[in-house]
Amino acid sequence: MSKSSEIKTIYPLREKKRSNTRAVLISTCDKLISRDGYKNMTMQAVADEAGIHVQTLYKHFPTKFDLAATSSCETLRNRMKNRHSDTLNEWKSYVIEKASEITEYDKGALFLETIDITMSNEYSEQLTYAIANETIEILTENIAMDLSMDKSDDLLPKIIGNLLYTTSTHNTLSWHKSGGEKDLVKTTNDSLEEIFRLINVLKAEYILK
């Protein structure tokens, strides 16, 4: 086998191994957070559970926040990667499905309690911010692709990403404030329809500049 052929064989295998390791780390993180809570989860515990050296874990995820935020957003990331519609409509489907899951299970009581814990816990608040940043980055990247824009140079994708995430967060907090009495699915759908109209205006103004 020639040297060039060996390189072509080695690099895909190396990338596949890296991808597999990343997937194992993410699933292990999910498991430990569910079992022990975010505060008690440690990078060493994740490495031990996954059967890898902790330094390998740090090569994939430099901090605990990075790992937990990536883990939390992995479903959205994969969904966007395999989407069959534009980012706005895929996001709408995603958050409405989440709203349905939240309210159908024990009428949302568990999620109401989770929000209470998050709002009163410094560690949970920090994780929430990390998840927000990760989610907005995923949205920004996909919106930039939809609009054929450069996410680093063009501001519009970032603005839209922030609008989408902030709208969904506002709905959830408003639902929490009502004690779960509001119809989360309906308010999510209605507010996203409203924000879509605003986004269309922004897009038109931005393109006409």
FENCOR-V619867 format. One record per residue. N is the residue number from 1. RES is the residue in one letter. PSI is psi in degrees with one decimal (NA if undefined). OMEGA is omega as a letter, one per 20 degrees, with the letter a starting at -180 (999 if undefined). D_FIRST is the distance of its C-alpha to the first C-alpha in Angstrom with 1 decimal. Layout:
N|RES|PSI|OMEGA|D_FIRST  N|RES|PSI|OMEGA|D_FIRST
This chain:
1|M|134.6|a|0.0  2|S|163.5|a|3.8  3|K|-42.6|a|6.7  4|S|-36.4|r|8.3  5|S|-38.7|r|6.3  6|E|-42.1|a|6.6  7|I|-43.8|r|10.2  8|K|-32.5|r|11.0  9|T|-42.5|a|10.3  10|I|-45.8|a|12.3  11|Y|-43.6|r|15.2  12|P|-38.2|r|16.4  13|L|-40.7|r|16.4  14|R|-41.7|a|18.3  15|E|-38.4|r|20.6  16|K|-41.4|r|21.3  17|K|-42.4|r|22.1  18|R|-42.9|r|24.4  19|S|-40.8|r|26.1  20|N|-41.6|r|26.7  21|T|-44.1|r|28.2  22|R|-44.6|a|30.4  23|A|-40.5|r|31.6  24|V|-42.2|a|32.5  25|L|-40.6|a|34.4  26|I|-45.6|r|36.3  27|S|-34.3|r|37.4  28|T|-40.7|r|38.3  29|C|-46.4|r|40.4  30|D|-45.0|a|42.2  31|K|-45.8|a|43.0  32|L|-35.7|r|44.4  33|I|-41.3|r|46.4  34|S|-37.2|a|47.9  35|R|-44.2|a|48.8  36|D|-13.3|a|49.8  37|G|155.2|a|50.4  38|Y|-43.3|a|48.8  39|K|-39.7|a|51.0  40|N|-11.4|r|50.1  41|M|134.6|r|46.3  42|T|157.0|r|44.4  43|M|-37.2|r|40.9  44|Q|-40.7|r|40.8  45|A|-39.7|r|41.9  46|V|-45.3|r|39.3  47|A|-44.8|a|36.5  48|D|-45.1|a|38.1  49|E|-36.6|a|38.5  50|A|-13.5|r|34.9  51|G|34.2|r|33.6  52|I|166.8|r|31.9  53|H|142.3|a|32.9  54|V|-29.9|r|35.5  55|Q|-31.2|r|33.6  56|T|-39.9|r|30.7  57|L|-44.4|a|33.5  58|Y|-25.7|r|34.8  59|K|-32.9|r|31.5  60|H|-41.9|a|31.7  61|F|106.5|a|35.5  62|P|-28.5|a|37.5  63|T|165.3|r|40.8  64|K|-38.7|r|42.5  65|F|-44.4|a|43.8  66|D|-45.3|a|40.4  67|L|-49.9|a|39.2  68|A|-40.1|r|42.4  69|A|-42.4|r|42.7  70|T|-43.0|r|39.1  71|S|-44.8|a|39.7  72|S|-32.1|a|43.0  73|C|2.6|a|41.5  74|E|-38.1|r|38.3  75|T|-44.7|r|40.1  76|L|-42.7|a|41.2  77|R|-46.7|a|37.9  78|N|-36.1|r|36.1  79|R|-43.3|r|39.1  80|M|-33.9|a|38.9  81|K|-32.4|a|35.2  82|N|17.6|a|35.9  83|R|154.7|r|39.4  84|H|9.4|r|40.8  85|S|179.7|r|43.7  86|D|168.3|a|44.5  87|T|-41.8|a|44.5  88|L|-48.1|a|48.3  89|N|-32.1|r|48.6  90|E|-40.9|r|45.7  91|W|-42.1|r|47.3  92|K|-46.1|r|50.7  93|S|-42.7|a|49.4  94|Y|-50.8|a|47.6  95|V|-30.9|r|50.8  96|I|-39.4|r|53.1  97|E|-43.2|r|51.1  98|K|-43.0|r|51.2  99|A|-40.3|r|55.0  100|S|-44.4|r|55.5  101|E|-44.1|a|53.7  102|I|-46.7|a|55.7  103|T|-22.9|r|59.0  104|E|-31.4|r|58.6  105|Y|117.2|a|57.7  106|D|35.4|r|61.0  107|K|25.3|r|62.3  108|G|4.9|a|60.2  109|A|-42.5|a|61.9  110|L|-41.1|a|58.8  111|F|-34.5|r|57.4  112|L|-42.3|r|60.8  113|E|-39.1|r|60.6  114|T|-41.2|r|57.1  115|I|-41.2|r|58.3  116|D|-45.0|a|61.3  117|I|-43.8|a|59.0  118|T|-42.3|a|56.7  119|M|-16.2|a|59.6  120|S|7.2|a|61.1  121|N|122.0|a|58.1  122|E|-42.3|a|56.6  123|Y|-42.1|a|53.1  124|S|-36.6|r|53.1  125|E|-43.3|r|54.3  126|Q|-40.3|r|51.5  127|L|-39.1|r|48.9  128|T|-43.6|r|50.7  129|Y|-41.2|r|50.2  130|A|-40.7|r|46.5  131|I|-40.5|r|46.1  132|A|-46.8|a|48.2  133|N|-41.8|a|46.0  134|E|-43.1|r|42.8  135|T|-45.6|r|44.4  136|I|-36.4|r|45.7  137|E|-41.4|r|42.3  138|I|-45.9|r|40.7  139|L|-45.1|a|43.6  140|T|-45.4|a|43.4  141|E|-43.3|a|39.7  142|N|-36.0|r|40.3  143|I|-40.4|r|43.5  144|A|-39.7|r|42.0  145|M|-42.7|r|39.4  146|D|-39.0|a|42.3  147|L|2.8|a|44.2  148|S|45.8|r|41.4  149|M|162.6|r|42.4  150|D|116.4|a|40.7  151|K|-20.4|r|41.7  152|S|-31.9|a|41.8  153|D|-33.1|a|44.1  154|D|129.9|a|46.1  155|L|-27.5|a|48.6  156|L|-46.9|r|49.4  157|P|-38.7|r|46.5  158|K|-40.3|r|47.4  159|I|-46.3|a|51.1  160|I|-42.6|r|50.4  161|G|-44.2|r|48.2  162|N|-40.4|r|51.0  163|L|-45.1|a|53.6  164|L|-47.0|a|51.8  165|Y|-43.7|a|51.2  166|T|-38.6|r|54.7  167|T|-46.0|a|56.4  168|S|-39.6|r|54.7  169|T|-42.8|r|55.6  170|H|-44.3|r|59.2  171|N|-44.0|a|59.6  172|T|-43.4|a|58.4  173|L|-35.3|r|60.7  174|S|-41.3|r|63.6  175|W|-41.3|r|63.1  176|H|-42.6|a|63.1  177|K|-31.9|r|66.3  178|S|-0.4|a|67.9  179|G|23.5|r|67.1  180|G|9.4|a|64.9  181|E|-31.4|r|67.8  182|K|155.8|r|66.2  183|D|99.0|a|64.0  184|L|-37.9|a|60.6  185|V|-45.8|a|58.9  186|K|-46.7|a|61.6  187|T|-34.4|r|61.8  188|T|-46.3|r|58.0  189|N|-47.7|a|58.0  190|D|-43.7|a|61.0  191|S|-33.9|r|60.0  192|L|-36.3|r|56.5  193|E|-41.3|r|58.2  194|E|-43.5|a|60.4  195|I|-29.1|r|57.6  196|F|-38.8|r|55.6  197|R|-40.8|r|58.6  198|L|-40.9|r|58.6  199|I|-39.8|r|54.9  200|N|-37.1|r|55.5  201|V|-44.7|r|58.2  202|L|-44.2|r|56.0  203|K|-44.6|a|53.2  204|A|-43.6|r|55.8  205|E|-40.5|a|57.3  206|Y|-42.0|a|54.0  207|I|-32.9|a|52.7  208|L|-11.4|a|56.1  209|K|NA|999|56.1
